[in-house]
Amino acid sequence: MSNRPQHSVRPDDPWAQSGLESEPVAPWTAQQVQALEARDPSRSPWWVVRVQALVGGLLALGWWLLGTEPASQVRSALWGAAAVVLPHAVMAWGLRRRAAVAAQALLQFLVWELVKVGLALAILVAAVWLVRDLSWPALLVALIACLKVHVWALWMFARPGQRTNP
């Protein structure tokens, strides 16, 4: 006899009862897929990389104009932006081909995500070792601002009236 506890299904559990009432979903036709792609085209990841680089450049310019120690703050801001932009560019390059199988696509994404994180960490460690008079506020502001470009892009491309989290 097993030591596992026996679980009974509660009669008011909606998940337990949903299988009885569900009907199979019909696969989409080629015309339905083409209509969806025409209505909601995919965006290039290179667009996000370019905007991240632009944000990093604008922040470096801001530190140059308004900073108390412009030279070190600009260098630090550029290292912070590079820690986001370069790894994202490498990942966008690595994911340029579509996988034929879903499992292959997932593995490909996970491998390039690991490469991206490793490269970002390597750039941050290099900044600590190589940048004399590193300005942590400038580095972190640039790093966070460049990372937040993804959130801005999701908000920007959401159609009016469409919720991004239903």
Beta strands, then each sheet from edge to edge (+ up, - down):
end
